[in-house]
Amino acid sequence: MESLESRTVDILYKAENGIAKTEKCIKKLREKVLKKEFSSNI
């Protein structure tokens, strides 16, 4: 049986990875939105 500590570390690792991926997606979306706003203002 897996110890609670190792499961917690695994969960934290997965959460950190998920957050990093989410931040990358948000950054890409923000760039797209900024490009759209910029091009529509010209």
C-alpha positions in Angstrom: 0.0 0.0 0.0 1.3 3.4 -0.9 2.0 5.7 2.0 0.0 8.9 2.4 3.1 11.0 2.1 4.1 9.6 -1.4 0.5 10.0 -2.6 0.5 13.6 -1.4 3.7 14.3 -3.2 2.3 12.7 -6.4 -0.9 14.8 -6.1 1.1 18.0 -5.6 3.4 17.2 -8.5 0.4 16.6 -10.8 -1.3 19.8 -9.5 1.9 21.9 -10.2 2.1 20.4 -13.7 -1.5 21.2 -14.4 -1.1 24.7 -13.2 2.0 25.2 -15.4 0.0 23.9 -18.5 -2.9 26.1 -17.6 -0.7 29.2 -17.3 0.8 28.4 -20.8 -2.7 28.1 -22.3 -3.8 31.4 -20.7 -0.6 33.1 -22.0 -1.3 31.9 -25.5 -5.0 33.0 -25.3 -4.0 36.4 -24.0 -1.6 36.9 -26.9 -4.3 35.9 -29.4 -6.8 38.3 -27.8 -4.2 41.1 -27.8 -3.4 40.5 -31.4 -7.1 40.6 -32.3 -7.7 43.8 -30.4 -4.6 45.4 -31.9 -5.5 44.5 -35.5 -9.1 45.7 -35.0 -7.9 49.0 -33.7 -5.8 49.8 -36.8 
